[in-house]
Amino acid sequence: MSTFFRESWIVFNRQLRMNLRNPAWVIIGMLQPVLYLLLFGPLLEPVIAQLGGNKYTWFVPGMLVQLGIFGAFFAGFSLIGEWREGVIEAERVTPAHRSALLFGRLYRDLLQLFVQAVILVGLGLWLGMDASFGGIVVGVVLTLMLGGACAAASNALALTTKSEDVMAPVINVVMMPVLLLSGILLPMSFGAGWLERLSDFMPIRHVVDAVRSAFFGDFDASMLWGVGWTVVLFGLAVWWGTSVFKKENA
């Protein structure tokens, strides 16, 4: 286990140095949810007034989940560049655990997501969000786990396709129904009955509800659905990512 952490830490340090040399992607990934918060959030006031509660307490959790999904799902593009430059081939000849090659990159993605989440939550609090510290912590942890799942899946998809031209449309096809059916932007209860029933089959919708419940301080049984789906998605994505890295070594 100590060897695994040492190897994954070496990979993490290299990935972090690469990000620090070119922080543009961190800023770009943060820009979209911030703009949504500043420009779309005020439009929600009459909508959220029907539900009761603070509009930013309702909206920020959705932006956190959006940040975790969209930011992490594009992590694999850099991996394609590394594969093309021969970095993956060089790592394959080392005795390092293949799971350490994946987790080292996940550490970087999770650190980046954590920094972005802190900025987003801080901006929400400045705008008037009313959430307890414990609820914010739980919401951010769930977001990090979901982001880790998306980053692991993105890396696996990158090594499977090995092409940005193939990967980009696949991500767009997946992301569109997730954005529309997860309740990130608007309550699904405001839509048609069939649309709300369809969203019940969207795992991300339950994660969004769980993060939102944590921010409102509603730690009830319904929150277990979101926590359960987050754990399941994280486990499946890590398994897929590890399997693909091992196949690259075969």
N, C-alpha and C positions, 0 to 999 in steps of 0.2 A: 504493500500500500504506500509506503514512504517513497518507493521508487516511482510509482505512478504519479504521485503529487510532484515529485521533483521534475519528472519528464514533462508533465503538463505545464508546470510553472515555467520551464524553459521556453516552451512553445508560446505561452502567454506573454512572456517578456518580449519575444521577437515580434509578435503581433501588435503589442502595445506600442513598441517603438515605431512600427510602420504607421500606425494611426496618428501618433503624435507628430510625425513628419508631414502628414497630410490630413489635418483635422476637418477638411471641408465636408466630408460625408457626415461627420457628427453634427455639424451645424445645419446642413441641409435636412438631415433626418429630424432635427428638432424643430425646424421652421414650420412644417405643415401643421402639427397639433397646436403650436403657439398661435398661428394665424386663425385656426378654427376657434380657439379659445377667445381671441380678441375680437374677431369679426362675426363669428356665428353664434357665440355664447349669448350676447345681448338679445338676439332674435328669439331665444328660447324662453324669455321671461313670461310672455302670455301663455305659452304651452305648459311650462312647469308650474305656473300658478294653479292650473287645474289639478295637478297632482299634489301640490303642497310641498314646501321645502325650498331650500336655496338652489337657484339655478346652477351655480357653479359647483355646488356639492353634488349635483346630479350629473353635470356635464364633464367635469375633470376625470372621474373614473373611466368614462368612455374614451376620453382622449388618451389616458394612460394605456388602456388595452390597445387602442389603435397604434400608439407609439410602439408598443411591444411587438405587435404583429407586423406592421409595415416596415419598421426599422430592421427587425431581425430577419425577415424573409429575404432581404436583399444582401445578407451577409455572404451568401454563397458566391456572389459575383467576383469578390476578391479571390476566392478559392480557385475559381476557373483561371484567373490570371496567374496564380501561383502554379497551378498544374501546367499551364502553357509554358511557363518559364523554367520548368523542371524542378521546382521546389518540392513538390509532392514526391517526385521520383527520388530526390535526395533524401527525404525523410523516410522513405520506404526501406532504404538500405541500412538504416540505423536499427539498433535493437529496442527502440522505444515501443511501448505498448501502443497499438493502433487507437485504442480508446483515449489515450493521453493526447494524441494528435488532435482528436476532436475536442476534448475538454479544454485544452489549452486555448483553442479558438473560442469556445463558449465562455471562458472566463473573460476574455476581451469584450465579447458582445454583451455580456451581463454587466460589466463595469460601465460600458458606454450607455447602456439602457438605464442603469441606476442614476448616473449623472443627469441624463435627460429627464428622468422621472422626478428627481429632486427639483430641477429647475421648473418643470411644469407644475408641480405641487406648490412650490413657492410662489409662482405667478398666480395660481388659483387662490391661495390664501391672501395675496395682496389685493386681488379683485373682490374679495369678500366671501370666499368659500368657508363654510362652517363645518369642520370635521374634527373628530377627536384624534389625538396622536396615535392611539392604538389602532383605530380604524385605518388611518393613513398607512401605518406600518404593514398591516395585514394586506391592504390593497396593493401596496408596492411589491410585497413578497409574491403575491399571486401574479402580478404583472411580470415580474422577473422570471418566474417559472414558465409562464406562457411564452415570454420572449425567448427563453432558452430552448423551449420546444420548437419554436419557429426557426431559430437559428440552426439547430441541429438538423431539422428537416431541409432547410435551405442548403446546408453543406452537403447533405446526402444527395439532394437533387442536382447540385452543381457537379458532383463527381459522377453522377449517373448520365447527365446530358453532355457535360463538357462543352457547352456552347451557350453564350449569352443570348443568341438569337432564338434558341429553343426554350431556355429557362424563363425569359421575360414574359412571353405570352402565357406560359403555364401559370406563373405567379398571378398575372392579371386575371386569368379565368377563375382562379381559386379565391382571390381577394374580393372580387366584385360581390358575389353572394354573401361573403362574410361581412362586408361592410353594410350591406342592405338588410340583412336578416338577423344581425346580432344586437340591434338596439343601441349601437354606439352613438348615433346622432340624434335619434328620436325614439320615444317609447313605442315598442311594438304594439302596445295596447291601443294606440291611436289608429292603427291600420285596420284593414278588413280582417274578419274572423279567420278566414282561410290563411291569410298571411301570418297572423300570430301563431296559428297552429303549426304552420310550416317552420317558423322560427324555433319552435320547441325542439326540433330535430337538429338544430345548429348548436354544437357544443360551446362555441365561443359566446353565444347568447347567455348561457348559464354562467360563464366566467365573468362576463360584463355585469350581470346581475349580482354576482357574489362580491365583486370589487365595489360596486355601487352600495350594496348593503353594508359593507364594512365601513365605508365613508359616512354613512348615515347612522352607524352604530347598531344596526339590526343584525345581531349575531344569532339568527334563528336557524331552524332545521333546513330551510330552503337554501341557505348558504352552502350546505354540504354538497349540493349538486355541482356548484361552481368549483369548489375545492377538489371534489372527486374528478371532475373532467380535466382540471388543470394537471393533476397528478398523472392521470391516464395519458393525456397528450404528451406530457414531458417524458414519461417512460417509453412510449411508443416511438417518439422522435429520436431519443437517445439510442434506443435499440437499432432503429433504422440507420442512423448516422454511423454508429459503431460497425454495423454489418457492412456498410458500403466501404468504410475505410479498410476493413479487413479484406474485402474482396479486391481492393486496389493492390493489396499486398500479395494476392494469390498469383 
